[in-house]
Amino acid sequence: MAMQAAEIEALIKAALPDAQVTIEDLAGDGDHYAATIVSEAFRGKNRVQQHQIVYAALRGRMGGELHALALQTSAPG
């Protein structure tokens, strides 16, 4: 079953309350999304560590309910 963009955003914001989250449905199928996430939690962390934080926020849904998620992560500028 596909995930809705609002559900992805809610999971991320639950783990990263300060996050600015933008979700785009790339294929219109509810399975392929791009997310841009800006959070202070990413400061001082490399890209892999930042993405691991996001995957942890998704609570194991990556690869199951959520087929593909292209991530852009950064600390506030």
Secondary structure as UniProt FT lines:
FT   HELIX           5..15
FT   TURN            17..18
FT   STRAND          20..25
FT   STRAND          32..38
FT   HELIX           40..42
FT   TURN            43..44
FT   HELIX           47..57
FT   TURN            58..60
FT   TURN            63..65
FT   STRAND          68..74
//
